[in-house]
Amino acid sequence: MDPYAAMTEGVALVDRSDSGKLALTGGEAKSFLNGQVSNEIEALEPGTGCYAALLTPKGKMLADLRVLDIGDELLLLCERSALQALFDALRRFNIGFDAELHKRTLERGLLSLIGPKADVALGGQAPECHEHANVAAEIGGAPVRLVRTDVGIDVICDSADTERVKAALLDSGAVEIDEATADVLRVELGRPRYGVDLDDSVIPQEAGLNERAVSFTKGCYVGQETVARLHYRGKPNRHLRGLRLREQVQPGTELRLGEREVGRLTSVAASPRFGPVGLAIVRREAQPGDVLDAGGVAAEVVALPFAQERG
């Protein structure tokens, strides 16, 4: 099966073992992390999780992360580009808490199963069908943690077991793909990636992350005042948008609406379904339906995800 078809019609596998991984243990791990990130952590129970952001005091993003309650620890998964900032912040503010920070990046492998048949490849061991649900299981004779994602299931294992777990999943029908292929689906779905579409100049609401990553009912956390004020009283100056490109252009290309620069392309993908497409955080005057100039190439602004735009 062709890689894109595997990802959208069957099940594909991409090795993301290089991604960032940390863990927190101790009786006050949840209360400590709750005061550092934007989503509700204290309400998590074993087998659940959430998506959150680590912010500066001014509400700008230093990292985004998944927080998984796996019973004996909180496992934190993030982009490798955000790992150091996350580690430094948690180490700096972990004073007086019964909470210990652990490095897990090199100790754990992570294999992402993507596609509608991800559950089938796991032979009935899959977690419940809500994002971040996680369960202990066994693959290829190795203990693993299975984590539900928006596009499939992540498989976390000891680094020493990664290759045999991968082999077992491939034997079960998964098709191995590279990160560039997986990125096509990410762009189609309009999911921004830290270090590519997001950096420390972005506020969560600008990237459309409030619903997924921010709790407006929890206690205080770093950056809360700015995020809450913008949510309740203001309008963001920028929004994450999709772009339908007349032809492929490079990430970083300036986007202009008339004479004014309104942003720069961040992600670009050659979609078999939608043609050349991209993501960008653009100024609010660039609305869906507008056509921007992307280095001499027409770029139509669309709402996300692209499937919604096509109807």
C-alpha positions in Angstrom: 0.0 0.0 0.0 1.3 3.5 -0.8 2.3 5.5 2.3 -0.4 8.1 2.1 -3.1 5.5 1.5 -1.7 3.5 4.5 -2.1 6.6 6.7 -5.6 7.5 5.5 -7.1 4.1 4.7 -5.1 1.5 6.7 -2.4 1.9 9.3 1.0 3.5 9.0 3.9 3.5 11.5 6.4 6.4 12.1 9.2 6.1 14.5 9.2 9.2 16.8 11.6 7.8 19.4 13.7 11.0 19.2 10.8 13.1 20.5 11.1 14.7 24.0 10.0 12.7 27.1 10.1 13.6 30.8 8.4 12.2 33.9 7.3 13.5 37.2 6.9 11.4 40.3 6.0 12.1 43.9 2.9 12.9 45.9 2.7 16.5 44.7 3.6 15.9 41.1 0.1 16.9 39.9 -0.3 20.0 42.0 3.2 21.2 41.0 2.6 20.7 37.3 -0.9 22.2 37.6 0.7 25.5 38.5 3.1 25.4 35.5 1.0 24.5 32.5 -2.2 25.8 31.0 -4.6 22.8 31.3 -6.1 21.0 34.3 -3.7 18.4 35.7 -5.0 17.7 39.2 -8.2 16.1 37.9 -6.3 13.5 35.8 -6.8 9.8 36.8 -4.7 6.8 35.8 -5.3 6.0 32.2 -6.2 9.5 31.2 -4.2 12.6 30.0 -4.5 16.0 28.4 -2.8 18.4 26.1 -1.3 21.6 27.6 1.1 24.5 27.0 4.0 25.9 29.0 3.9 29.6 28.8 6.0 32.7 29.6 4.6 35.2 32.1 3.3 37.1 29.1 1.4 34.1 27.8 3.7 33.2 25.0 4.4 29.5 24.3 7.6 27.9 25.4 6.4 24.4 24.7 3.3 22.3 24.1 3.1 18.8 25.6 0.9 15.8 26.3 0.5 14.9 30.0 -0.3 11.2 30.6 -1.2 9.8 34.0 0.1 6.3 33.8 -0.4 5.5 37.5 3.0 5.6 39.0 4.2 8.8 37.2 3.1 11.6 34.9 4.7 11.1 31.5 5.3 14.3 29.6 5.7 14.1 25.8 6.8 17.0 23.7 8.7 18.1 20.6 12.4 17.6 20.9 12.8 21.3 20.1 10.8 22.2 23.2 12.4 19.7 25.5 15.1 21.9 27.0 12.8 24.8 27.8 10.3 22.4 29.5 13.0 20.6 31.5 14.6 23.9 32.6 11.2 25.4 33.7 10.2 22.4 35.7 13.6 22.1 37.3 13.7 25.8 38.2 10.3 26.0 39.9 10.3 22.6 41.5 11.2 23.9 44.9 9.5 22.7 48.1 7.3 20.2 46.2 7.3 16.4 46.7 7.8 16.0 43.0 10.9 14.6 41.2 11.7 15.3 37.5 13.2 12.5 35.4 14.6 12.4 31.9 13.0 9.7 29.7 14.0 10.7 26.1 16.7 8.2 25.7 15.0 5.6 27.9 11.8 5.3 26.0 10.9 4.6 22.3 7.8 6.0 20.7 6.1 4.5 17.6 3.1 6.3 16.2 0.4 4.2 14.5 -1.6 6.5 12.2 -4.8 5.5 10.4 -8.3 4.1 10.8 -7.0 0.5 11.2 -4.5 1.3 14.1 -6.7 -0.7 16.5 -6.7 -3.7 14.3 -2.9 -3.8 14.3 -3.0 -4.1 18.1 -5.1 -7.2 18.2 -7.8 -5.9 20.6 -5.4 -4.2 23.1 -6.2 -0.6 22.1 -7.2 2.0 24.7 -10.6 3.6 24.9 -11.6 5.9 22.0 -10.9 9.2 23.6 -7.8 11.2 23.1 -5.0 10.6 25.6 -6.6 7.4 27.0 -3.7 5.0 27.8 -3.3 1.4 28.9 -0.6 -1.1 29.6 -0.2 -3.8 27.0 2.3 -6.2 25.4 3.6 -6.3 21.8 6.2 -8.7 20.5 6.7 -10.0 24.0 7.6 -6.5 25.3 5.6 -4.4 27.8 4.3 -1.2 26.2 2.0 1.7 26.9 -0.7 2.4 24.3 -1.9 6.0 24.0 -4.9 7.2 22.0 -4.2 10.1 19.7 -6.4 12.1 17.3 -5.1 10.1 14.3 -4.4 6.7 15.8 -2.4 5.2 18.7 1.1 5.9 20.1 3.1 2.9 21.4 5.7 3.7 24.1 8.2 1.1 25.2 11.7 0.8 26.6 14.3 1.9 24.1 15.9 -1.6 24.1 12.6 -3.0 22.9 11.8 -0.5 20.2 13.0 -2.6 17.2 11.2 -5.8 18.2 8.0 -3.9 19.0 8.3 -2.2 15.6 8.8 -5.5 13.8 5.7 -7.0 15.5 3.6 -4.0 14.4 4.9 -4.3 10.8 4.1 -8.0 10.9 0.5 -7.0 12.0 0.0 -5.0 8.8 1.4 -1.5 9.6 3.3 0.2 6.8 6.4 2.2 7.9 6.5 5.8 6.7 8.8 8.8 7.4 8.0 11.9 9.3 7.6 14.0 6.1 4.8 11.7 4.9 3.1 11.9 8.3 3.4 15.7 8.2 1.0 15.8 5.2 -1.9 14.5 7.3 -0.9 16.9 10.1 -1.1 19.9 7.7 -4.4 18.7 6.2 -5.9 18.5 9.7 -4.6 22.0 10.6 -2.6 20.9 13.6 0.3 23.3 14.3 3.6 21.9 15.4 5.9 23.5 18.0 9.2 24.5 16.4 7.6 24.7 13.0 4.3 26.7 13.3 4.6 27.6 16.9 7.3 29.4 18.9 7.8 31.8 21.8 6.1 34.6 19.9 2.7 32.8 19.8 -0.2 32.9 22.3 -2.3 29.7 22.4 -5.5 31.5 21.2 -3.7 32.7 18.1 -3.0 29.1 17.1 -6.5 28.0 17.9 -5.4 25.9 20.9 -7.6 27.3 23.7 -10.2 24.5 23.4 -7.6 21.8 23.4 -4.9 23.1 25.7 -6.3 25.7 28.1 -8.5 25.4 31.2 -10.4 28.6 32.2 -11.6 27.1 35.5 -8.4 25.8 37.1 -6.2 27.6 39.6 -3.3 29.9 38.7 -0.5 29.0 36.3 2.3 30.9 34.6 0.9 33.2 31.8 -2.7 32.8 33.0 -3.5 36.5 33.2 -2.7 37.2 29.6 -4.4 34.1 28.2 -7.6 34.8 30.2 -7.7 38.5 29.4 -7.4 37.9 25.7 -10.1 35.1 25.9 -12.7 37.2 27.8 -12.0 40.7 26.6 -10.0 40.9 23.5 -9.5 39.5 20.0 -6.2 38.0 18.9 -4.3 40.0 16.2 -3.4 36.8 14.5 -5.0 33.4 13.6 -3.7 30.1 12.4 -5.0 29.6 8.9 -4.7 27.1 6.0 -3.4 28.2 2.6 -4.3 26.6 -0.7 -1.3 27.3 -2.9 -1.3 27.5 -6.7 2.1 25.8 -6.6 4.6 24.6 -4.0 6.6 27.2 -2.2 9.1 27.1 0.6 8.4 27.5 4.3 9.4 30.9 5.4 7.9 32.6 2.4 6.5 36.0 3.1 2.7 36.4 2.8 1.3 39.7 1.6 -2.2 41.0 1.4 -1.9 43.9 -1.0 1.1 45.9 0.1 1.1 44.6 3.7 3.0 41.6 5.1 0.5 39.6 7.1 2.6 36.5 8.0 5.0 33.8 6.7 4.4 30.3 5.6 5.4 27.8 8.3 4.3 24.3 7.2 4.0 23.3 3.5 2.8 19.9 2.2 2.0 18.3 -1.2 -1.4 16.8 -0.4 -2.7 14.1 -2.7 -6.2 15.2 -1.8 -5.9 19.0 -1.7 -2.8 19.8 -3.8 -0.1 22.2 -2.4 -1.2 23.4 1.0 0.3 25.2 3.9 -0.2 26.6 7.4 0.6 30.1 8.7 -0.3 32.3 11.6 -1.5 35.4 9.8 -2.9 38.8 10.8 -6.6 38.9 11.4 -7.3 41.0 8.3 -6.4 38.0 6.2 -9.7 36.2 6.2 -10.8 33.0 4.6 -11.4 33.6 1.0 -8.7 36.2 0.6 -5.9 35.5 -1.8 -2.4 36.4 -0.6 0.8 36.7 -2.5 3.3 34.0 -1.4 6.5 35.1 -3.2 4.6 35.5 -6.5 2.4 32.5 -5.9 -1.3 32.9 -5.2 -2.3 31.5 -1.7 -6.0 31.4 -0.8 -6.7 31.7 2.9 -9.0 28.9 4.1 -10.5 27.8 7.4 -9.1 24.6 9.0 -9.2 21.7 8.6 -8.8 21.5 4.8 -11.5 18.8 4.6 -14.0 21.2 6.2 -13.0 23.9 3.6 -13.8 21.5 0.8 -17.0 20.4 2.4 
